Amino acid sequence: MTPSPSRSGAPLDPRLTAAFAEVPVVASVVGTQPLRQFLTAPAKVCILATFAVGQLPQVVPALGRAGKTVFVNVDSSPGLAQDRGALEFIKNMGAHGVVSTRLSLIEKGRPLGLLTMMKVFVTDRSNLRRSTDAISRGAPDLVEIMPAPIVARMTAQAQRAMSPSVAAGFVESPADVALALALGSAAAATSDPRLWHLRRDQLPPVPPAALKRPAPLQE
């Protein structure tokens, strides 16, 4: 079987580069309760999760007017179909991008002009290979790698194949964000509103020992 071509060196979309310039954190906004905190935070990028389909037409435009870059997690939006029509609905309401674990949705998003973020769960070597193959086929604008601590256990080659990436899951402190960036991620994603205020000049130093990659998942 011929290996899929690598996405190594894929550039970050200029819209995302600008959005991450000051605060390299993606706000995972789970439900409506944290919305007000995100609106007043300096973080520019969010993923909306568990928003019912009827809530999105009010929430998405409001965030857009506030200058936020909005991704909608299609997989976790109750009532939202898993098809091209759902993506058109998301785009027409003013969202900038979509998040999904489904390759078919990632492939359909780009022709519509949506930014795409493919969510992958790296649990073992075989899962890592399947994920990199799917990413190569879908060519998303971002890859959400879960859980974040696994990034330190991936080879540089595997991480390049998943770049540009956002580290997510167990991102609980400024040190976690700093480590994700030092390991090559474009940003870190978290549902902790305190980290939505974390600016680059506030990142703590990363100990050199933390950058060593023990027992890599992929030879």
ZIFEN-V310378 format. One record per helix or strand of 3 or more residues. SS is the DSSP state (H for helix, E for strand). FROM is the first residue (numbers start at 1). TO is the last residue. If there is no record, write none. Layout:
ss=(SS:SS)
from=(FROM:FROM)
to=(TO:TO)
This chain:
ss=(H:E:H:E:H:E:H:H:E:H:E:H:E:H:H:E:H:E:H:H:H)
from=(14:25:35:45:53:69:74:84:97:103:115:125:142:148:156:165:174:187:193:200:208)
to=(19:30:39:49:65:73:76:92:100:111:121:138:146:153:161:168:182:190:197:202:211)
